[in-house]
Amino acid sequence: MKTHDYTWKMGLEYSSRTRLRTNKPLVENMVLIDLYDGRRYLVQAIHPAKPGDKEADFLPDTVVHTWPVGSPLSEDELIKLHKRAGYTPAEFGGPHLDVVFEVAA
């Protein structure tokens, strides 16, 4: 399966050390949902990394800049999404490890 790698900047972050890998390319105005905590992120911009965007050289050279949007999913919505996505949080997991694309109902 082809994957797409990004350095993920969230909110007012100047520099990032977070990698995001997706199974389809991201586009502006797309909404991502964090499977761990149900928080939503709006894709604001996608651009080549500039000096200072990445905290390490091994991070991808494409940056996706997101902004928190809306309220997190309710516990019931998150449980339903976990079942639909076949997701079980990792024992030592946390936010920003696994995301899904929000789709219109």
PEDA-V666993 format. One record per pair of residues at least 24 apart in sequence whose C-alpha atoms are under 6 Angstrom apart, sorted by the first residue. I is the first residue (numbers start at 1). J is the second residue. D is the distance in Angstrom with one decimal. If there is no record, write none. Layout:
I:J:D  I:J:D
//
This chain:
6:60:5.3  6:62:5.1  6:63:5.3  7:60:5.4  7:63:4.7  8:64:5.2  9:65:4.7  10:65:5.9  10:66:4.9  10:67:5.6  11:67:4.7  15:52:5.7  15:53:4.5  15:54:5.4  15:55:6.0  16:54:5.1  16:55:5.5  17:55:5.2  31:102:5.5  32:100:5.7  32:101:4.7  32:102:5.7  33:99:5.3  33:100:5.3  34:99:4.4  35:98:5.6  35:99:5.3  36:95:5.4  38:72:5.0  38:73:4.8  39:72:4.2  40:68:5.8  40:69:5.6  41:66:5.7  41:67:5.3  41:68:4.5  41:69:5.4  42:66:5.2  42:67:5.3  42:69:6.0
//
